[in-house]
């Protein structure tokens, strides 16, 4: 199944949660934080402004991004979890 976002929405695939701390302590699954860095897997066409012109997206497929922690809608497709967010919920591109 393919997820094709509409308007200014972006489909994100979260990166794997850290299993160790920087000092080498192994974390239990329950204490691992939800990862904030995700990979962009699909991007909508953009949103139309009040002038009727399409505003292009600043994000592209393959970008690694940081999104707001509790934003978006979580969906599961083909056994993989994705988060669908608006472009405005993306805080930064990780380079």
C-alpha positions, 0 to 999 in steps of 0.5 A: 500500500502506498500513502500519498499525502494531500495538500501540505502534508508529509509522511514521516518514518520515525528512525529507530529509538536509541537502545543505549545512552551515551554512557553505554547504559542499555534502555528498556523498551518502556523507557525509550523516548519516541524518536524526534528525527524521522525520514520523509517518505512522501510529500504532498503537492503543496497548499494553495494560497489565498491568491490561488497559486500553489505554494511549493513544499520546502521538504523533499523525499529522503530528508531527515527532519525533526518534527514537533513531538506530539504532532501528526497522525500515526498510521500503520501500513504494511506493518510499518508505522508512519506519522502524517504531519503538516509541513508547518509541524516540521521544525528543522531539516537535519543535515 
